[in-house]
Amino acid sequence: MENSITKNFVEAAENHYKEGVQQEPDNEVAEECLRMCLVLERKDAPYVFFEDPIIDLVKNYIVDTFDMGMVHFYDYDDLSSDENFIMVGSDGAGEFISIHKESNKIYLIDGYYEIICLLSNSSEEFLNNLLKIDDANIKKVSDDEKKRLAKEMAIDKTSLGFYLNTLALG
């Protein structure tokens, strides 16, 4: 049994790739960049189910070149943790995208493992936010629309800065 949230995320990312290519059908460089960032291929290993969709994603898919809104995920073998968090990726500034072990909420933490901000209440919500960010960036929506979207996704003023940065407004 596959994690349906992960599967839906992978399919949606591939649809964003196709949409981006349609916008510039003769631009081979853009097509290759979009493919590298958005097309997530299954690893050549037996599928291992994880309830958390981000852990499921990094365990079962090749995420080396993945990028949505300057968010990158680490390969499963490269994940690190401390007593409170599992560091699953990073943002454009190099801060850690992390899953809180007790609550499963997604936090941005710094190199000293101090919380910068709460990004979302679950991995599913965070992946959905990434898809919204990517959709807005691919469709090149207006800055006002991006600001509205960032405010919709943000939990508080601190996370608003993160979401504005992912939408290239920070």
N, C-alpha and C positions, 0 to 999 in steps of 0.2 A: 504494500500500500504506500503510495506517495503522499507527501504533504501537499494538500491541495492549494494552500496559500502560496507555497514556494512555486508550485507548478504554474499557478495563475500569474505570479510575478514574472517568471521567466517568459511566459507567452506574451504578456503585456510589453515587456522590454523589447522583445523581438518585433512586435507590432510598431513600437516607436521607431525602431531601426528602419523598418519598411517605409514608414511615413516620412522620416527624414530623408531617405534616399529619393523618394518621389518628389521632394521639394527641389532637389538638385540632381536630376537623373544623369547628367553628363559629367559630374564632378567625381572622378574616381577616388581622389584623395579623401573627400568628405565621406564617401561611401565606406571606404576602408576604416576610417576613424570611427564612424558610427558602428560598424560591425564589431570592431574590437571593444568598444565601450559597452555595447548593449546586447550583443548576442552571447548568451550564456550556454555553453555546451556542457553536456554531462561528462563527468570524469569517466575514464576507462577503468572503472572499478564497480564492484557490486553496490547497488543502492543501499544506503543505510538510513532508515527513517529517524528523524528527530522531530519532536513536537514543536520546538521553537523554529519558526520558518527561516530565520537568519542563519542559525546553526545548520539547519537542513540544507540551505543554499550553499554555504561555504564547504560543507562536507561533500556534497554530491555534484557540484558544478565548478567549472574552471572560472575563477573570479579574478585572475591576475591582472587583466586589463579593464575590468569593469569600472565604470565611472558614470555616476548620475549626480549632477549638481556638485561635482568635486568630492563626492563621497565614494570611498574605496573600501572594499571588504578584503580581509586577509584570508589566505588559504587556511583550511581547517588545521593543518599541521603547524601553522604559524600563529595560531591563537595563543594569547597569554591571559593570565588571570591573577588576581590577588584574592584576598579573603572575601571581597564584596562584589567584584566585577569580572566579567569575561570581556576582554577587548577584542572586538570582532572586526574593527575597521578604523578608518581615520577620515577626517575632513580635510579640506584644502590647506588648512593651517597646520596639519599634523597632530591635532588633538584626537584623542581616542573616542570612537563610537563604541559604547559599552553596554552590555546587558547586566543589569543588577541581578545578582543570583537569587535573592529572596523574592523580589517583586516582579521580576522580568520586565521592568521598565527600561527604556533606552535613555542613556545619559551621555553627555559629552563630558569627558574628564581630561585633565591635563596630565603631563608627564610625571607629576607627583601623586597621581591617583586621587586628586581632589576634584570634586564635582564642579563643573562650570555651569551646566544647566541640564534640566530634564527636557529631552527631545520628544518623547512620546510615551504613552502608557503601555505599549506592547510592541513586539517585533512586527506584527501584522500592520499596526497603525503606521509604524515607521516606513515599512516597505511601500505602503499605499501613499505616504507622503512623498517618497522618492519618485513614484510614478507620476504624481501630480506635478512635481518640480520638473521632471523630464518632459512631460507633455507641454508645460508652459514654455520651457526653453526651446523645444523643437518647433512649436507653433509660433514662436517669437511674439508672444503676447505683449501688450503694452506694459510699461513700468508700473502704471497705476494698477493694472490687473495683477501683476506679480506682487505688489505690495499687499493687495487684498488677500491674495492666496497665502502669503507669508503670515499675515495676521490670523487667518483661518487655521493654519497648521500649528502656530506657536502656542505653547502652554502659558508662557509669561513673557515679560519684556526681554529677559536674557535669551530665551530660545528664539525670539523674534530675530535677533541679530544673526543667528545661525541660519535660519531659513531665508533671510534676505541675501546672505552670502551665497547660498546654494542656487539662488535665482539670479545671481550676478548683479545684485543691487547693493551689496554691503559696503 
